[in-house]
């Protein structure tokens, strides 16, 4: 049956695929530890994606490929339908991965020695890409508030403005934000854009998690705010996180300013390979036929998110946790606990649970860990119970006065 026919989908997210002792980085890096670290879900890809890949493999020929016109049409229609954002095919640049897009943006904007601004804590490649391209990294920390043990991060206008200098040329935004799980509001995005316009910054907006929205939230691409902002934007998106196909290496940039697009393409020429044919096949099938699977996934992730938050508040004393609005990543601040030393190492050695080390996410990430809840809930529960057991013998934390913090979100 051709893969574009309707395929009944009843995904079983409770079933854990066999990944240990395979080629899985997630399940190999930390040996026998339960892996809740790298942003790679423990769910099979949607059935329409698998069917399309089987059909493409059956052709038996894997020569050089080109992005199909249909994929560009589907992406343009998706931007219009979801965001009322008018994009045309020539404004799309295909990439074999989003991280290379971050590096290309740093190379394409400004000159060696110029500055690239990011907000921390943030996905580690944001911190390394500027140096890789002979730029200087500058950071502005996001503000934090505490609501009944729940962490809430917001954009800090003053810190953002103070971090800039006459040599700042590029701002890299993460929205939805990894690791804090925020979906920035139109008001926050408008304020960010105003700062960038005032200082004539180019903006590279990583929106790879834009489809992983929880609680019915809406995503607004920064470039969709208005044409003036779009003219200074490089928007990076991909099906990889949404449909759990990161190993197939397919992503894309939307760049509506032709001069900026030309510089971006020049920066990747001769270095960045084309997207492989299986990645293109999977991307098209995912965007055409994967939304039913995605809606089921979002319901499952929302339940997992709530499980993590409630468990942390009830059973991990002193741990403050974000309530992610998007992504499948929770951020746990262990500053208020009695954990000795690095929390990542503590949980790895004492609980047998592998999390991401918050220190790698830059200023504001110290004493934090990132937890991936994109897995069967039984595995998630087992890992959290192991973490609880590892903390059982620690002294109870001495909390600061809660009156110093806001107590509810309005």
Buried (B, 14 or more C-beta within 10 A) or exposed (E): EEBBEEBEBEBEBEEBEEBEEEEBEBBEEBEEBBBBBBBBBBBBBBBBBBBBBEBBEEEEEEEEBEBBEEBBEBBBEBBEEBBEBEBEEEBBBBBBBBBBBBBBBBBBBBEEEBBBBBBBBBBBBBBBBBEEBEBBBBBBBBBBEBBEBBBBBBBBBEBBEEBBEEEBBBBBBBBBBBBBBBBBBEEBBBBBBEBBEEBEBBBBBBBBBBBBBBEEEEBBBBBBBEEEBBBBBBBBBBBBBBBBBBBBBBBBBBBBBEEBBEBBBEBBEEEBEBBBBBBBBBBBBBBBBBBBBBEBBBEBBBBBBBBBBEBBBEBBBBBBBBBBBBBBBBBBBBBBBBBEEBBBBBBBEBBBBBBBBBBBBBBBBBBBBBBBBBBBBEBBBBBBBBBBEBBEEBEEBEEEEEEEBEEEEE
